[in-house]
Amino acid sequence: MRDTRESRLLLVLLVAIAFALITVDIRGGEESPVDGARRAAATVFGPVEDGVASAVNPVGNAIAAVRDSGERHDRIAELERQNAALKARLGSDDRNRSRVRELDNLLKKAGAGQYGIKAAEVIAIGAAQGFSWTVTIDAGSDDGIKRDMTVINGDGLVGRVTTVGPGTSTVLLASDPDFTVGTRMERSDELGFATGQGDRPLSVQLLNGKAKVKPGDRLVTFGSRADRPFVPGVPVGEVIRVDPSTGNLTRNIFVRPYVGFSKLDIVGVVVQAPRTDPRDTVLPPKPTPEPTVTVTVTPSPAAPSGAPSGQPEGE
């Protein structure tokens, strides 16, 4: 359509007519003269709109489904996060219960030996490039810790304090090759010196080359002068091997330590020695051996000559 004076006048006229119809329709309300035309248009275009809606609605439903699916995914993710947090909390509770048991065992050991202790937590292990077996604990001089104090846990001898800072200390473990402690055999009182061998059993040199010792015998610390670096009576370990006697002045045995040095957590530094040597009272009770069942077989009496077996004589 060419942009002429007539076309512009026609456009203005159509716009004016449209506004006039809108005004009449609004003022007429339900009695509007164009209501019939509106109904006729609805009759004509209604089926078309319905068909279009039928075609479009599944797409809308799919979009809604995708949106709901995203919400469900977010909900599942949230539930999974809460579940993971719950598992972590339960794991933490299990660890706390384990630590409570460790502390309880430590306090029982300290009570049995009458040791005054300062409980501490292992917070670090020795540097991997070093050849010493050490750990760092979160107690130091501010807590009354001093060099050459005995360190124990609920199982027995852990080591001795070698370096002390204001809030931390270094403990040389009994498994270290530079670690040596005087020992005493349970009941026999045979004396010796135990030396660490890393992850292998402790090597103990008994002062009596003819000492009678066997696997299963147990050792405790002999103690040091003025109770430093070692207090007496701390469980050391159990004999697992005895070298044959060679007639020498000393005899070598090998001892499995009670303490698991690779899983230390709660320890106690003995800050006050017992008034008297606890001897063997700190050792755990020996397990009661299971009773041996003995079966006695009584032979049945031989049958008389000429009589069938199992029948009374004379039949």
Stockholm file with secondary structure:
# STOCKHOLM 1.0

chainA/1-315         MRDTRESRLLLVLLVAIAFALITVDIRGGEESPVDGARRAAATVFGPVEDGVASAVNPVGNAIAAVRDSGERHDRIAELERQNAALKARLGSDDRNRSRVRELDNLLKKAGAGQYGIKAAEVIAIGAAQGFSWTVTIDAGSDDGIKRDMTVINGDGLVGRVTTVGPGTSTVLLASDPDFTVGTRMERSDELGFATGQGDRPLSVQLLNGKAKVKPGDRLVTFGSRADRPFVPGVPVGEVIRVDPSTGNLTRNIFVRPYVGFSKLDIVGVVVQAPRTDPRDTVLPPKPTPEPTVTVTVTPSPAAPSGAPSGQPEGE
#=GR chainA/1-315 SS CCCCHHHHHHHHHHHHHHHHHHHHHHHHGGGCTTHHHHHHHHHHHHHHHHHHHHHHHHHHHHHHHHHHHHHHHHHHHHHHHHHHHHHHHHHHHHHHHHHHHHHHHHHHHHHHHTCEEEEEEEEEECCTTSCSCEEEESCCGGGTCCTTCEEECSSSEEEEEEEECSSCEEEEETTSTTCEEEEEETTTCCEEEEEEETTEEEEEEESCTTCCCCTTCEEEECCCGGGCSCCTTCEEEEEEEECCCCSCSSEEEEEEESSCGGGCCEEEEEEECCSSCCTTTTSCCCCCCCCCCCCCCCCCCCCCTTSCTTSCTTC
#=GC SS_cons         CCCCHHHHHHHHHHHHHHHHHHHHHHHHGGGCTTHHHHHHHHHHHHHHHHHHHHHHHHHHHHHHHHHHHHHHHHHHHHHHHHHHHHHHHHHHHHHHHHHHHHHHHHHHHHHHHTCEEEEEEEEEECCTTSCSCEEEESCCGGGTCCTTCEEECSSSEEEEEEEECSSCEEEEETTSTTCEEEEEETTTCCEEEEEEETTEEEEEEESCTTCCCCTTCEEEECCCGGGCSCCTTCEEEEEEEECCCCSCSSEEEEEEESSCGGGCCEEEEEEECCSSCCTTTTSCCCCCCCCCCCCCCCCCCCCCTTSCTTSCTTC
//
